[in-house]
Amino acid sequence: MGDLDAQGRPEPPLAGDEAETLLGFLEYQRATLAWKCSGLDAAGLRQTVAASSLTLGGMLKHLAFIEDWWCSWWLHGRELQAVWTAADWDADLDWIWRSAAEDGPERLRELWQEGVARSRSLVAEALADGGLGRLAERSWPDGKTPSLRWILLHLVEEYARHNGHADLLRESVDGLTGE
């Protein structure tokens, strides 16, 4: 791991190879979410802003699912974790976001941390088995198949988008700001 910034986030390598750079930016985005959610109780993780129903707890649960969805389901063709398959997605498409309010802070952090740990292992497995160009085990209905490179960039994009939301939410909870 490279240098850490003032919030304890690993700085992405300035001159790493493609995989090191992609993973460096993904780890930075993951650490940003962890920072924005750190030290908050259940009320803090349920805080909303204006008319939005987004919460930091919902983001933790959503991103735990996204880690599993892209790295387990798509990349390796494996089944999703039981917590995701037990939900009735047809009855409630927003189940992840809504149900996060029912989970305690420890459970939300645990779900996310376990998802990240699984993803790290699965990405390392895929890198060893074809590198960034390795195609996912599953394809879209049109037959196109994303590569590991595409999946990693998508994860960076997913975290970056939600970390922008996290900035606003955390500021509304206790005034914490910062990039």
Backbone as ProteinMPNN parsed JSONL, in Angstrom:
{"seq_chain_A": "MGDLDAQGRPEPPLAGDEAETLLGFLEYQRATLAWKCSGLDAAGLRQTVAASSLTLGGMLKHLAFIEDWWCSWWLHGRELQAVWTAADWDADLDWIWRSAAEDGPERLRELWQEGVARSRSLVAEALADGGLGRLAERSWPDGKTPSLRWILLHLVEEYARHNGHADLLRESVDGLTGE", "coords_chain_A": {"N_chain_A": [[0.844, -1.168, 0.0], [0.435, 2.258, -0.71], [1.277, 5.662, 0.182], [-0.622, 7.185, 2.823], [-3.401, 9.408, 3.036], [-4.552, 12.337, 4.902], [-6.923, 11.368, 5.958], [-6.505, 8.724, 6.18], [-6.683, 7.284, 3.864], [-5.555, 5.259, 1.165], [-3.241, 6.526, -1.114], [-3.562, 6.49, -4.618], [-1.225, 4.865, -6.839], [1.225, 6.858, -8.463], [2.702, 6.137, -10.659], [2.091, 3.489, -11.359], [1.479, 0.231, -12.858], [-1.188, -0.66, -15.184], [-3.113, -2.317, -13.838], [-2.381, -1.941, -11.125], [-2.89, 0.793, -10.885], [-5.675, 1.005, -11.458], [-6.711, -0.61, -9.343], [-5.669, 0.849, -7.221], [-7.107, 3.289, -7.377], [-9.683, 2.275, -6.96], [-9.44, 1.257, -4.339], [-8.965, 3.675, -3.004], [-11.437, 4.966, -3.366], [-13.102, 3.159, -2.01], [-12.062, 3.466, 0.579], [-12.761, 6.106, 1.0], [-15.562, 5.961, 1.218], [-15.682, 4.406, 3.564], [-14.53, 6.204, 5.376], [-16.428, 8.321, 5.298], [-18.564, 7.058, 6.499], [-17.685, 6.394, 8.978], [-17.679, 6.053, 12.534], [-20.356, 6.682, 12.954], [-23.598, 6.381, 14.421], [-26.682, 4.427, 14.427], [-28.713, 6.311, 13.857], [-27.259, 8.305, 12.532], [-26.45, 6.882, 10.271], [-28.885, 6.59, 9.062], [-29.663, 9.076, 8.274], [-31.068, 11.468, 6.061], [-31.051, 13.711, 3.189], [-32.694, 16.602, 2.28], [-35.21, 15.982, -0.124], [-34.411, 13.481, -0.819], [-34.161, 9.908, -0.429], [-31.877, 8.568, 0.077], [-29.374, 7.097, 2.151], [-26.469, 6.879, 4.284], [-26.166, 4.374, 5.442], [-27.74, 2.863, 3.685], [-26.144, 3.144, 1.426], [-23.84, 1.724, 2.206], [-24.921, -0.874, 2.32], [-25.915, -1.19, -0.298], [-23.515, -0.931, -1.8], [-22.119, -3.109, -0.81], [-23.646, -5.135, -1.927], [-23.221, -4.516, -4.659], [-20.47, -5.029, -4.925], [-20.505, -7.847, -4.611], [-22.242, -8.549, -6.692], [-20.866, -7.749, -9.093], [-18.284, -8.931, -8.847], [-18.555, -11.582, -7.868], [-20.996, -12.722, -9.051], [-21.082, -11.769, -11.853], [-18.292, -11.646, -12.801], [-17.089, -14.124, -11.963], [-19.151, -15.929, -12.227], [-20.469, -17.027, -10.081], [-22.724, -17.91, -7.395], [-24.734, -15.47, -5.693], [-24.304, -14.062, -2.389], [-26.168, -15.331, 0.393], [-27.669, -13.388, 1.77], [-28.463, -11.642, -0.222], [-29.911, -13.193, -2.017], [-32.076, -13.978, -0.54], [-33.855, -11.937, -0.468], [-36.928, -10.513, -1.692], [-36.869, -9.424, -4.584], [-38.591, -8.85, -6.684], [-40.891, -7.936, -5.464], [-39.998, -5.685, -4.147], [-38.028, -3.498, -5.401], [-36.351, -1.625, -4.308], [-35.352, -2.763, -2.056], [-32.748, -3.107, -0.853], [-31.955, -0.47, -0.209], [-34.113, 0.405, 1.386], [-34.268, -1.574, 3.424], [-31.91, -1.255, 4.804], [-32.248, 0.51, 6.891], [-33.251, -1.087, 8.854], [-31.153, -2.582, 9.69], [-28.453, -2.776, 11.982], [-25.671, -0.52, 12.693], [-23.246, -2.001, 12.985], [-23.801, -4.375, 11.589], [-24.254, -3.409, 8.987], [-21.746, -2.316, 8.347], [-20.246, -4.649, 8.552], [-21.378, -6.27, 6.488], [-20.596, -4.77, 4.233], [-17.757, -4.691, 4.532], [-17.153, -7.437, 4.412], [-18.053, -7.966, 1.812], [-16.27, -6.386, 0.299], [-13.837, -7.63, 0.981], [-14.236, -10.206, -0.121], [-14.453, -9.473, -2.82], [-11.896, -8.378, -3.319], [-10.337, -10.697, -3.164], [-11.475, -12.221, -5.241], [-10.941, -10.598, -7.452], [-8.145, -10.663, -7.441], [-7.831, -13.363, -8.03], [-8.898, -13.418, -10.635], [-7.115, -11.683, -11.933], [-4.82, -13.225, -11.864], [-5.612, -15.147, -13.573], [-5.663, -14.375, -16.317], [-5.515, -11.629, -16.336], [-6.293, -8.097, -16.755], [-7.738, -8.149, -19.089], [-9.27, -10.408, -18.925], [-12.273, -12.038, -19.513], [-15.585, -11.789, -18.173], [-17.496, -14.403, -16.613], [-20.188, -14.417, -17.09], [-22.469, -13.154, -19.534], [-24.044, -10.314, -21.138], [-27.512, -10.034, -22.169], [-27.357, -9.51, -24.93], [-25.156, -10.864, -25.697], [-22.683, -9.694, -25.345], [-19.719, -9.395, -23.381], [-18.38, -8.252, -20.383], [-15.055, -7.176, -19.519], [-12.549, -7.811, -16.961], [-11.208, -5.406, -16.6], [-13.182, -3.529, -17.4], [-15.115, -4.055, -15.438], [-13.734, -3.305, -13.08], [-13.333, -0.557, -13.583], [-15.996, 0.209, -13.676], [-16.721, -0.286, -11.011], [-15.125, 1.663, -9.738], [-16.37, 3.957, -10.766], [-18.959, 3.612, -9.698], [-18.5, 3.783, -6.897], [-17.377, 6.401, -6.816], [-19.506, 8.008, -7.66], [-21.419, 7.508, -5.625], [-19.926, 8.333, -3.433], [-19.951, 11.05, -3.725], [-22.598, 11.571, -3.025], [-22.372, 10.693, -0.406], [-20.731, 12.646, 0.737], [-22.504, 14.858, 1.007], [-24.457, 13.751, 2.677], [-23.008, 13.032, 5.011], [-22.113, 15.526, 5.846], [-24.554, 16.645, 6.545], [-25.167, 15.187, 8.811], [-23.191, 15.626, 10.873], [-21.592, 17.727, 10.163], [-19.119, 17.056, 9.107], [-16.778, 17.506, 6.62], [-14.953, 17.403, 3.524], [-12.83, 16.221, 0.895]], "CA_chain_A": [[0.0, 0.0, 0.0], [1.209, 3.476, -0.814], [1.108, 6.657, 1.235], [-1.99, 7.449, 3.267], [-3.697, 10.829, 3.186], [-4.906, 12.75, 6.267], [-8.059, 10.581, 6.408], [-6.107, 7.318, 6.211], [-6.976, 6.638, 2.583], [-4.331, 5.003, 0.388], [-3.097, 7.304, -2.35], [-3.291, 5.637, -5.784], [0.152, 5.03, -7.317], [1.384, 7.837, -9.537], [3.354, 5.537, -11.824], [1.886, 2.049, -11.347], [0.976, -0.329, -14.113], [-2.629, -0.454, -15.329], [-3.847, -2.992, -12.769], [-2.086, -1.255, -9.861], [-3.562, 2.084, -10.906], [-7.118, 0.76, -11.303], [-6.965, -1.073, -7.982], [-5.361, 1.962, -6.327], [-8.237, 4.213, -7.355], [-10.812, 1.596, -6.331], [-9.19, 1.244, -2.891], [-9.154, 5.045, -2.532], [-12.88, 5.211, -3.31], [-13.623, 2.353, -0.899], [-11.637, 4.106, 1.827], [-13.549, 7.328, 1.143], [-16.856, 5.568, 1.776], [-15.459, 3.995, 4.955], [-14.313, 7.436, 6.135], [-17.684, 9.056, 5.402], [-19.49, 6.306, 7.354], [-17.021, 6.037, 10.234], [-18.079, 6.649, 13.796], [-21.762, 7.062, 13.016], [-24.535, 5.429, 15.003], [-27.785, 4.078, 13.528], [-29.388, 7.533, 13.401], [-26.398, 8.937, 11.542], [-26.471, 6.1, 9.033], [-30.227, 6.705, 8.466], [-29.884, 10.482, 7.934], [-31.302, 11.795, 4.652], [-30.886, 15.118, 2.841], [-33.788, 17.148, 1.474], [-36.253, 15.041, -0.53], [-33.81, 12.192, -1.166], [-34.27, 8.843, 0.57], [-30.557, 7.952, 0.227], [-28.722, 7.158, 3.459], [-25.146, 6.268, 4.306], [-26.38, 2.944, 5.688], [-28.181, 2.294, 2.417], [-24.984, 3.066, 0.531], [-23.014, 0.589, 2.63], [-25.578, -2.127, 1.922], [-25.938, -1.204, -1.764], [-22.182, -1.195, -2.332], [-21.803, -4.504, -0.478], [-24.29, -5.914, -2.985], [-22.548, -4.234, -5.932], [-19.211, -5.799, -4.895], [-20.841, -9.252, -4.842], [-22.87, -8.633, -8.008], [-19.888, -7.669, -10.174], [-17.109, -9.805, -8.71], [-18.973, -12.987, -7.727], [-22.005, -13.126, -10.048], [-20.67, -11.524, -13.237], [-16.916, -11.996, -13.132], [-16.78, -15.539, -11.746], [-20.307, -16.779, -12.475], [-20.827, -17.702, -8.833], [-23.97, -17.473, -6.776], [-24.66, -14.348, -4.761], [-24.407, -14.395, -0.981], [-27.546, -15.621, 0.803], [-28.375, -12.174, 2.16], [-29.027, -11.012, -1.425], [-30.876, -14.089, -2.673], [-33.24, -14.14, 0.334], [-34.751, -10.795, -0.669], [-37.928, -10.609, -2.755], [-36.579, -8.286, -5.445], [-39.755, -8.53, -7.516], [-41.847, -7.196, -4.648], [-39.423, -4.439, -3.651], [-36.762, -3.215, -6.098], [-35.524, -0.773, -3.445], [-35.164, -3.497, -0.81], [-31.455, -2.823, -0.227], [-31.957, 0.883, 0.351], [-35.118, 0.473, 2.434], [-33.984, -2.488, 4.537], [-30.716, -0.832, 5.542], [-32.688, 1.172, 8.117], [-33.547, -2.145, 9.832], [-29.882, -3.191, 10.086], [-27.623, -1.948, 12.849], [-24.418, -0.051, 12.102], [-22.234, -3.071, 12.925], [-24.188, -5.294, 10.516], [-24.037, -2.739, 7.704], [-20.3, -2.26, 8.106], [-19.801, -6.028, 8.343], [-21.786, -6.667, 5.127], [-19.75, -4.075, 3.261], [-16.37, -5.144, 4.669], [-17.083, -8.806, 3.881], [-18.171, -7.868, 0.362], [-15.007, -5.855, -0.22], [-12.812, -8.674, 1.137], [-14.5, -11.225, -1.15], [-14.124, -8.895, -4.125], [-10.441, -8.307, -3.454], [-9.859, -12.052, -3.433], [-11.946, -12.626, -6.565], [-10.201, -9.814, -8.442], [-6.791, -11.239, -7.485], [-7.973, -14.638, -8.745], [-9.086, -13.121, -12.054], [-5.865, -11.122, -12.453], [-3.897, -14.347, -12.058], [-6.186, -16.012, -14.6], [-5.936, -13.668, -17.56], [-5.27, -10.203, -16.238], [-7.394, -7.152, -16.913], [-8.526, -8.506, -20.265], [-10.062, -11.617, -18.672], [-13.706, -11.799, -19.661], [-16.467, -12.301, -17.13], [-18.142, -15.696, -16.892], [-21.557, -14.16, -17.55], [-22.599, -12.176, -20.618], [-25.313, -9.607, -21.217], [-28.449, -10.704, -23.087], [-26.964, -9.346, -26.333], [-23.961, -11.672, -25.923], [-21.449, -8.977, -25.008], [-19.177, -9.805, -22.089], [-17.428, -7.274, -19.861], [-13.751, -7.65, -19.054], [-12.189, -7.4, -15.606], [-10.89, -3.971, -16.699], [-14.457, -2.813, -17.426], [-15.744, -4.223, -14.122], [-13.023, -2.464, -12.117], [-13.66, 0.845, -13.864], [-17.39, 0.404, -13.261], [-16.721, -0.179, -9.55], [-14.603, 2.995, -9.407], [-17.437, 4.905, -11.098], [-20.05, 3.408, -8.737], [-18.074, 4.382, -5.632], [-17.186, 7.846, -6.956], [-20.838, 8.618, -7.706], [-22.035, 7.459, -4.298], [-19.155, 9.117, -2.48], [-20.473, 12.42, -3.823], [-23.78, 11.593, -2.159], [-21.913, 10.523, 0.98], [-20.253, 13.954, 1.199], [-23.661, 15.653, 1.431], [-25.113, 13.103, 3.814], [-22.189, 13.137, 6.222], [-22.134, 16.925, 6.282], [-25.843, 16.896, 7.199], [-25.206, 14.495, 10.099], [-22.36, 16.229, 11.923], [-20.762, 18.804, 9.63], [-17.843, 16.586, 8.569], [-16.592, 17.767, 5.2], [-13.663, 17.064, 2.965], [-12.958, 15.509, -0.386]], "C_chain_A": [[0.886, 1.226, 0.0], [0.993, 4.389, 0.382], [-0.364, 6.82, 1.572], [-2.193, 8.949, 3.385], [-4.131, 11.109, 4.624], [-6.085, 11.95, 6.83], [-7.748, 9.084, 6.445], [-6.406, 6.557, 4.939], [-5.683, 6.419, 1.807], [-4.321, 5.82, -0.899], [-2.841, 6.341, -3.511], [-1.863, 5.876, -6.291], [0.211, 6.024, -8.479], [1.963, 7.215, -10.798], [3.238, 4.011, -11.801], [1.487, 1.539, -12.717], [-0.554, -0.197, -14.117], [-3.423, -1.083, -14.196], [-3.622, -2.297, -11.432], [-2.819, 0.084, -9.784], [-5.062, 1.923, -10.724], [-7.457, 0.348, -9.879], [-6.675, 0.023, -6.966], [-6.512, 2.952, -6.236], [-9.47, 3.574, -6.726], [-10.64, 1.571, -4.812], [-9.369, 2.637, -2.281], [-10.642, 5.355, -2.386], [-13.523, 4.407, -2.18], [-13.292, 3.005, 0.441], [-12.389, 5.411, 2.065], [-14.912, 7.004, 1.72], [-16.701, 5.17, 3.243], [-15.284, 5.226, 5.848], [-15.626, 8.178, 6.357], [-18.678, 8.367, 6.338], [-18.922, 6.022, 8.738], [-17.615, 6.777, 11.43], [-19.533, 7.026, 13.925], [-22.59, 5.959, 13.665], [-25.664, 5.172, 13.999], [-28.487, 5.32, 12.994], [-28.556, 8.249, 12.338], [-26.405, 8.213, 10.218], [-27.835, 6.133, 8.348], [-30.539, 8.124, 8.007], [-30.094, 10.646, 6.429], [-31.056, 13.288, 4.454], [-32.038, 15.505, 1.927], [-34.81, 16.063, 1.138], [-35.71, 13.646, -0.838], [-34.016, 11.173, -0.047], [-32.931, 8.128, 0.767], [-30.029, 8.142, 1.64], [-27.334, 6.552, 3.336], [-25.249, 4.769, 4.582], [-26.84, 2.232, 4.429], [-27.044, 2.157, 1.431], [-24.069, 1.916, 0.903], [-23.616, -0.724, 2.143], [-25.597, -2.271, 0.4], [-24.565, -1.56, -2.324], [-21.67, -2.574, -1.935], [-22.401, -5.421, -1.541], [-23.565, -5.74, -4.318], [-21.219, -4.984, -6.019], [-19.492, -7.26, -5.246], [-21.389, -9.461, -6.257], [-21.815, -8.665, -9.121], [-18.764, -8.687, -10.048], [-17.468, -11.276, -8.552], [-19.856, -13.408, -8.9], [-21.496, -12.966, -11.477], [-19.291, -12.081, -13.553], [-16.659, -13.495, -13.043], [-17.966, -16.472, -11.956], [-20.768, -17.541, -11.246], [-22.138, -17.152, -8.29], [-23.713, -16.291, -5.847], [-24.752, -14.863, -3.332], [-25.888, -14.517, -0.6], [-28.328, -14.37, 1.179], [-29.049, -11.519, 0.956], [-30.087, -11.893, -2.068], [-32.127, -14.292, -1.832], [-34.263, -13.028, 0.128], [-35.724, -11.072, -1.808], [-37.803, -9.365, -3.627], [-37.774, -7.886, -6.306], [-40.769, -7.681, -6.749], [-41.323, -5.823, -4.234], [-38.05, -4.204, -4.288], [-35.815, -2.362, -5.261], [-35.232, -1.441, -2.109], [-33.85, -3.143, -0.125], [-31.487, -1.479, 0.482], [-32.928, 0.973, 1.527], [-34.732, -0.357, 3.648], [-32.748, -2.095, 5.341], [-31.096, -0.147, 6.85], [-32.997, 0.166, 9.222], [-32.277, -2.807, 10.357], [-29.111, -2.227, 10.981], [-26.337, -1.543, 12.158], [-23.368, -1.153, 11.957], [-22.533, -4.017, 11.773], [-23.928, -4.67, 9.154], [-22.551, -2.681, 7.364], [-19.746, -3.651, 7.817], [-20.156, -6.518, 6.929], [-20.856, -6.069, 4.085], [-18.312, -4.573, 3.328], [-16.19, -6.565, 4.145], [-17.173, -8.81, 2.364], [-16.889, -7.383, -0.288], [-13.919, -6.923, -0.134], [-12.986, -9.777, 0.097], [-14.092, -10.711, -2.524], [-12.626, -8.803, -4.341], [-9.869, -9.671, -3.83], [-10.244, -12.5, -4.837], [-11.242, -11.864, -7.681], [-8.788, -10.36, -8.566], [-6.808, -12.564, -8.248], [-8.09, -14.4, -10.255], [-7.823, -12.523, -12.683], [-4.853, -12.229, -12.739], [-4.347, -15.26, -13.194], [-6.562, -15.212, -15.852], [-5.743, -12.174, -17.513], [-6.509, -9.369, -16.491], [-8.287, -7.469, -18.109], [-9.4, -9.736, -20.073], [-11.542, -11.266, -18.749], [-14.475, -12.422, -18.502], [-17.059, -13.633, -17.565], [-19.555, -15.513, -17.434], [-21.527, -13.073, -18.62], [-23.952, -11.496, -20.525], [-26.223, -10.329, -22.206], [-28.068, -10.585, -24.567], [-25.685, -10.117, -26.674], [-22.65, -10.985, -25.612], [-21.035, -9.338, -23.587], [-18.177, -8.776, -21.602], [-16.119, -7.938, -19.431], [-13.558, -7.239, -17.591], [-11.877, -5.913, -15.588], [-12.173, -3.144, -16.624], [-15.119, -2.882, -16.053], [-15.058, -3.342, -13.084], [-13.329, -0.987, -12.337], [-15.1, 1.155, -13.462], [-17.481, 0.535, -11.741], [-16.184, 1.171, -9.094], [-15.692, 4.036, -9.638], [-18.568, 4.82, -10.076], [-19.703, 4.046, -7.383], [-17.968, 5.899, -5.743], [-18.538, 8.566, -6.956], [-21.467, 8.648, -6.317], [-21.233, 8.216, -3.25], [-19.518, 10.598, -2.564], [-21.725, 12.575, -2.98], [-23.362, 11.538, -0.688], [-21.387, 11.829, 1.56], [-21.412, 14.779, 1.761], [-24.319, 15.065, 2.668], [-24.302, 13.263, 5.09], [-22.176, 14.569, 6.738], [-23.446, 17.226, 7.009], [-25.931, 16.249, 8.575], [-24.441, 15.278, 11.158], [-21.4, 17.307, 11.415], [-19.434, 18.365, 9.052], [-17.8, 16.835, 7.069], [-15.185, 17.38, 4.791], [-13.854, 16.24, 1.717], [-13.177, 14.034, -0.21]], "O_chain_A": [[1.948, 1.244, 0.622], [0.581, 3.947, 1.455], [-1.237, 6.623, 0.727], [-1.284, 9.679, 3.781], [-4.082, 10.217, 5.471], [-6.237, 11.86, 8.048], [-8.633, 8.272, 6.713], [-6.389, 5.326, 4.926], [-4.813, 7.289, 1.79], [-5.28, 5.8, -1.67], [-1.986, 5.462, -3.398], [-1.352, 6.989, -6.176], [-0.649, 6.022, -9.359], [1.733, 7.721, -11.896], [4.179, 3.314, -12.181], [1.194, 2.319, -13.623], [-1.14, 0.318, -13.165], [-4.319, -0.444, -13.645], [-4.573, -2.085, -10.68], [-3.314, 0.458, -8.721], [-5.664, 2.632, -9.917], [-8.383, 0.89, -9.275], [-7.364, 0.117, -5.95], [-6.859, 3.405, -5.145], [-10.227, 4.251, -6.032], [-11.592, 1.837, -4.078], [-9.869, 2.763, -1.163], [-11.058, 5.944, -1.388], [-14.391, 4.917, -1.473], [-14.142, 3.085, 1.328], [-12.629, 5.783, 3.213], [-15.379, 7.699, 2.623], [-17.515, 5.566, 4.077], [-15.831, 5.279, 6.95], [-15.912, 8.617, 7.471], [-19.544, 9.029, 6.91], [-19.618, 5.462, 9.586], [-17.995, 7.945, 11.349], [-19.917, 7.64, 14.92], [-22.325, 4.77, 13.487], [-25.61, 5.64, 12.861], [-28.822, 5.382, 11.812], [-29.102, 8.744, 11.351], [-26.37, 8.84, 9.16], [-27.947, 5.75, 7.184], [-31.587, 8.351, 7.404], [-29.388, 10.038, 5.624], [-30.876, 14.034, 5.417], [-32.322, 14.832, 0.937], [-35.228, 15.31, 2.017], [-36.487, 12.726, -1.091], [-34.042, 11.527, 1.132], [-32.855, 7.176, 1.544], [-30.205, 9.197, 2.25], [-27.054, 5.803, 2.4], [-24.494, 3.982, 4.012], [-26.386, 1.126, 4.136], [-26.974, 1.18, 0.686], [-23.573, 1.207, 0.028], [-22.908, -1.583, 1.618], [-25.327, -3.35, -0.128], [-24.458, -2.396, -3.221], [-20.861, -3.155, -2.659], [-21.753, -6.361, -2.0], [-23.324, -6.718, -5.025], [-20.878, -5.516, -7.075], [-18.801, -7.844, -6.08], [-21.041, -10.431, -6.93], [-21.873, -9.526, -9.999], [-18.333, -9.251, -11.054], [-16.749, -12.138, -9.059], [-19.519, -14.326, -9.648], [-21.482, -13.935, -12.236], [-19.137, -12.892, -14.466], [-16.07, -14.076, -13.954], [-17.807, -17.69, -11.872], [-21.394, -18.594, -11.366], [-22.593, -16.076, -8.678], [-22.625, -16.136, -5.294], [-25.225, -15.975, -3.097], [-26.747, -13.878, -1.205], [-29.532, -14.3, 0.931], [-30.103, -10.901, 1.104], [-31.066, -11.381, -2.61], [-33.148, -14.737, -2.357], [-35.422, -13.176, 0.515], [-35.394, -11.773, -2.765], [-38.523, -8.384, -3.442], [-37.946, -6.709, -6.62], [-41.424, -6.812, -7.326], [-42.105, -4.902, -3.998], [-37.033, -4.663, -3.768], [-34.605, -2.378, -5.486], [-34.901, -0.765, -1.135], [-33.842, -2.9, 1.082], [-31.089, -1.371, 1.642], [-32.595, 1.558, 2.558], [-34.854, 0.108, 4.782], [-32.571, -2.573, 6.462], [-30.343, -0.216, 7.822], [-33.005, 0.525, 10.4], [-32.32, -3.517, 11.362], [-29.118, -1.016, 10.762], [-25.949, -2.144, 11.156], [-22.683, -1.235, 10.938], [-21.62, -4.423, 11.053], [-23.428, -5.345, 8.254], [-22.15, -2.963, 6.235], [-18.887, -3.819, 6.951], [-19.318, -7.115, 6.254], [-20.388, -6.757, 3.177], [-17.707, -4.849, 2.292], [-15.183, -6.865, 3.503], [-16.461, -9.561, 1.699], [-16.471, -7.915, -1.316], [-13.156, -7.101, -1.084], [-12.01, -10.233, -0.499], [-13.46, -11.428, -3.3], [-12.135, -9.115, -5.426], [-9.018, -9.775, -4.713], [-9.431, -13.093, -5.546], [-10.976, -12.427, -8.743], [-8.279, -10.506, -9.677], [-5.896, -12.847, -9.024], [-7.459, -15.095, -11.051], [-7.5, -12.821, -13.832], [-4.123, -12.177, -13.729], [-3.558, -16.05, -13.713], [-7.664, -15.366, -16.379], [-5.801, -11.511, -18.548], [-7.633, -9.871, -16.447], [-9.459, -7.094, -18.13], [-10.188, -10.078, -20.955], [-11.999, -10.311, -18.121], [-14.073, -13.437, -17.935], [-17.109, -13.942, -18.756], [-20.057, -16.371, -18.16], [-20.668, -12.191, -18.607], [-24.886, -12.019, -19.919], [-25.752, -11.148, -22.995], [-28.413, -11.453, -25.368], [-25.188, -10.036, -27.797], [-21.602, -11.63, -25.615], [-21.872, -9.556, -22.711], [-17.227, -8.45, -22.313], [-16.092, -9.103, -19.036], [-14.311, -6.424, -17.058], [-12.252, -5.223, -14.64], [-12.243, -2.171, -15.873], [-15.629, -1.876, -15.559], [-15.736, -2.695, -12.286], [-13.557, -0.249, -11.379], [-15.386, 2.243, -12.962], [-18.23, 1.37, -11.235], [-16.726, 1.768, -8.164], [-15.909, 4.904, -8.793], [-19.08, 5.849, -9.636], [-20.519, 4.76, -6.8], [-18.424, 6.613, -4.849], [-18.689, 9.612, -6.324], [-21.983, 9.677, -5.882], [-21.805, 8.695, -2.271], [-19.403, 11.321, -1.574], [-21.901, 13.585, -2.298], [-23.919, 12.237, 0.159], [-21.574, 12.096, 2.747], [-21.315, 15.332, 2.857], [-24.692, 15.788, 3.592], [-24.854, 13.595, 6.138], [-22.224, 14.792, 7.948], [-23.453, 17.98, 7.983], [-26.693, 16.712, 9.424], [-24.981, 15.565, 12.226], [-20.509, 17.746, 12.141], [-18.681, 19.2, 8.551], [-18.697, 16.415, 6.339], [-14.34, 17.07, 5.63], [-14.906, 15.636, 1.507], [-13.302, 13.307, -1.196]]}, "name": "protein", "num_of_chains": 1, "seq": "MGDLDAQGRPEPPLAGDEAETLLGFLEYQRATLAWKCSGLDAAGLRQTVAASSLTLGGMLKHLAFIEDWWCSWWLHGRELQAVWTAADWDADLDWIWRSAAEDGPERLRELWQEGVARSRSLVAEALADGGLGRLAERSWPDGKTPSLRWILLHLVEEYARHNGHADLLRESVDGLTGE"}
